Amino acid sequence: MLSIFLILLMGLAPAVLGSYNCVNVAGRVGCLGHPNRAADVKIQLWDSDALMDRHPLNHDDFIAQTWTNKHGEFGVDGCADDPDIFSGIFGENQPDPYLKIYHKCNSVENEMKRIDLKYWFEPKKQQFDGILYLNTKHNQSLVDIVLA
């Protein structure tokens, strides 16, 4: 009986353990017309659990948080894991990191901007080439180019 239990437990291990990876993001944000509002912007790193988005008990996973310096520069890193429920069928279920950026570029009220990352896991680093202006409309492909 014990051997059957151990075999079942070993068979479920990939689903329980899942994929564990780390990501490191660095960059600079700005506010057109209000450069001083790029300081102390809250940056959060999250892992999307999109496979079961519509499930009421499913929540994205918070990874890490930081604030920009007086020049709008930031760096945030952390690790996440996603269970491999269908391991071997659909490939590895990697964490899907994204940024939530809480800013006041347009008003004194906090606004949230979500930036999905085309990412590499460490040791590579996600870095902005330039300034991501928070009070402009971004085409998703433009954001992907900026982040890649």
C-alpha positions as CSV (number, residue, x, y, z in Angstrom):
1,M,0.0,0.0,0.0
2,L,2.8,2.4,0.9
3,S,4.6,1.7,-2.4
4,I,1.4,2.6,-4.4
5,F,1.1,5.8,-2.4
6,L,4.7,6.7,-3.2
7,I,4.3,6.0,-6.9
8,L,1.2,8.2,-7.0
9,L,3.0,10.9,-5.1
10,M,6.0,10.8,-7.5
11,G,3.6,10.9,-10.5
12,L,2.0,14.1,-9.1
13,A,5.3,15.8,-8.2
14,P,5.7,17.7,-11.5
15,A,2.1,19.1,-11.2
16,V,2.7,20.2,-7.6
17,L,6.2,21.5,-8.0
18,G,5.8,23.4,-11.3
19,S,8.2,25.7,-13.0
20,Y,10.2,28.2,-10.9
21,N,11.9,31.1,-12.5
22,C,13.3,34.5,-11.6
23,V,13.0,37.8,-13.5
24,N,14.8,41.1,-13.2
25,V,13.4,44.3,-14.7
26,A,15.0,47.7,-14.8
27,G,14.0,50.9,-16.5
28,R,12.9,54.5,-16.4
29,V,9.4,56.0,-16.5
30,G,8.5,59.6,-17.2
31,C,5.5,61.9,-17.3
32,L,5.3,64.2,-20.3
33,G,4.6,67.8,-19.1
34,H,5.1,66.8,-15.5
35,P,8.7,65.4,-15.0
36,N,8.5,65.7,-11.2
37,R,5.6,63.2,-11.2
38,A,7.9,60.3,-12.3
39,A,9.4,60.2,-8.8
40,D,8.1,57.8,-6.2
41,V,6.0,55.9,-8.7
42,K,5.0,52.5,-7.3
43,I,6.1,49.6,-9.6
44,Q,4.8,46.0,-8.9
45,L,6.0,42.8,-10.5
46,W,3.2,40.2,-10.8
47,D,2.8,36.7,-12.3
48,S,-0.3,36.2,-14.4
49,D,-2.2,33.0,-13.9
50,A,-4.1,33.3,-17.2
51,L,-4.8,29.6,-17.6
52,M,-7.7,29.8,-15.2
53,D,-8.5,33.5,-15.3
54,R,-12.2,33.0,-15.1
55,H,-12.0,30.9,-11.9
56,P,-13.2,32.9,-8.9
57,L,-10.5,31.5,-6.6
58,N,-7.7,32.2,-9.1
59,H,-5.6,35.2,-8.4
60,D,-2.4,36.5,-10.1
61,D,0.6,36.2,-7.8
62,F,2.4,39.2,-6.4
63,I,6.2,38.9,-6.8
64,A,7.8,42.2,-5.7
65,Q,7.4,45.9,-5.4
66,T,9.6,49.0,-5.6
67,W,9.4,52.8,-6.2
68,T,11.1,54.9,-8.7
69,N,13.9,57.3,-7.7
70,K,13.7,61.1,-8.3
71,H,14.7,60.5,-12.0
72,G,12.0,57.9,-12.6
73,E,14.5,55.0,-12.6
74,F,13.6,51.6,-11.0
75,G,14.8,48.1,-10.7
76,V,12.6,45.2,-9.5
77,D,13.3,41.5,-9.4
78,G,11.8,38.3,-7.9
79,C,10.8,34.7,-8.5
80,A,7.6,32.9,-9.2
81,D,6.3,29.4,-9.9
82,D,3.4,28.0,-11.8
83,P,2.1,24.5,-11.3
84,D,2.5,22.1,-14.2
85,I,-0.9,20.5,-14.1
86,F,-0.7,19.3,-17.7
87,S,3.1,18.6,-17.6
88,G,4.2,16.8,-20.8
89,I,1.1,17.6,-22.7
90,F,1.4,21.4,-23.3
91,G,5.0,21.9,-22.3
92,E,6.3,23.6,-19.2
93,N,4.0,26.2,-17.6
94,Q,6.3,29.1,-17.1
95,P,5.5,32.2,-14.9
96,D,4.1,35.1,-17.0
97,P,5.5,38.3,-15.4
98,Y,4.0,41.7,-15.9
99,L,4.3,45.1,-14.3
100,K,1.6,47.2,-12.6
101,I,2.7,50.8,-12.5
102,Y,0.8,53.2,-10.3
103,H,1.3,56.8,-11.3
104,K,-0.1,60.3,-11.1
105,C,1.0,61.6,-14.5
106,N,-2.4,62.8,-15.5
107,S,-3.9,63.9,-12.2
108,V,-3.4,63.7,-8.4
109,E,-5.4,60.5,-8.4
110,N,-3.5,57.2,-8.8
111,E,-3.8,55.5,-12.2
112,M,-2.6,51.9,-12.9
113,K,-0.9,50.9,-16.2
114,R,-0.3,47.2,-16.9
115,I,2.7,46.3,-19.0
116,D,3.0,42.7,-20.1
117,L,6.6,41.7,-20.5
118,K,8.2,39.7,-23.3
119,Y,10.6,38.3,-20.9
120,W,13.8,36.3,-20.3
121,F,14.4,34.6,-17.1
122,E,17.6,35.3,-15.2
123,P,20.5,35.5,-15.7
124,K,19.2,37.8,-18.5
125,K,17.7,41.1,-17.6
126,Q,14.7,43.0,-18.9
127,Q,15.8,46.6,-19.5
128,F,14.0,49.6,-21.1
129,D,16.0,51.4,-23.9
130,G,14.8,54.9,-23.2
131,I,11.9,56.3,-21.1
132,L,8.4,54.7,-20.9
133,Y,6.1,57.7,-20.7
134,L,3.1,56.8,-18.6
135,N,0.7,59.5,-19.8
136,T,0.7,58.5,-23.5
137,K,-1.2,55.8,-25.3
138,H,1.0,52.8,-26.1
139,N,0.5,50.4,-28.9
140,Q,1.1,46.9,-27.4
141,S,3.6,46.1,-30.2
142,L,5.5,49.3,-29.4
143,V,5.7,48.4,-25.7
144,D,6.9,44.9,-26.7
145,I,9.7,46.5,-28.8
146,V,10.7,48.8,-26.0
147,L,10.9,46.0,-23.5
148,A,12.5,43.3,-25.7
